[in-house]
Amino acid sequence: MAKGIYALKIYLFKHQFTLSTREENNITQLALFVSIMYVRFWHEAPMAVRAPFNDLQLMKVLKEYPHEKVAHAAQAAISRHLWYLSEHLIGLSLFDDRIDTETKKNMVQNFQCPKKQDFSRRIVLSDETPISNVASFVTERTLDIFDVLTLDGKERAQLFLSKDPKTWKDDEVFITMRDRAINMKVVNDSAERAIALIERYNESIMQNEDQKQYLLQVVAAHRKKLPTASKAAMMKGYK
């Protein structure tokens, strides 16, 4: 998305510097793609329960995007990142309030479908794939998502899966799992920023790998001792 933001800035200030005809056309097409189509999906990327359906919808609208060259380039790039759109995570759509009742019923029925034998456990989209139908990607492996959300999740999920999806919103087990799914971290920006920070620090100050490992241990111990950056925590931690 960083390049997309740069493209938008260049497009906004294109009259303040010289661009060739080719450069201006490419910047315009990229800016249009980002602002008209891509930005909504990017903005909702951290929302776990909306992610599977959004991914499928993104691939669908890319097929309908009017600029063929841009659409093909975007499809190729995004397809490389579909490894997380798995039989497991497609189950998060059960907690997506945009998914209609009939589709959720079909998802529950498809829990009986045998799991795919592909070791990567990755959903592969093709021209023949009905990408708008979330239920078509569900298998018995999808049930594993409930064990991720809570202890003995598969067994506990049967309490609401056996009911009509219209009544799920009033089921305590469903509410608990839905809240945990909503709060799931599905993007790794925080981890990437932390890694980048320690790498820059290491390059500027720490040149020795052993010393860096000692430093990481000290930081971990400090965070454990002082979980919050407050005066009260410091007074308690150093008593």
Summary of the structure (lengths in Angstrom):
residues: 239
radius of gyration: 23.2
end to end distance: 46.7
largest distance: 68.1
contacts: 586
relative contact order: 0.08
helix: 70%
strand: 1%
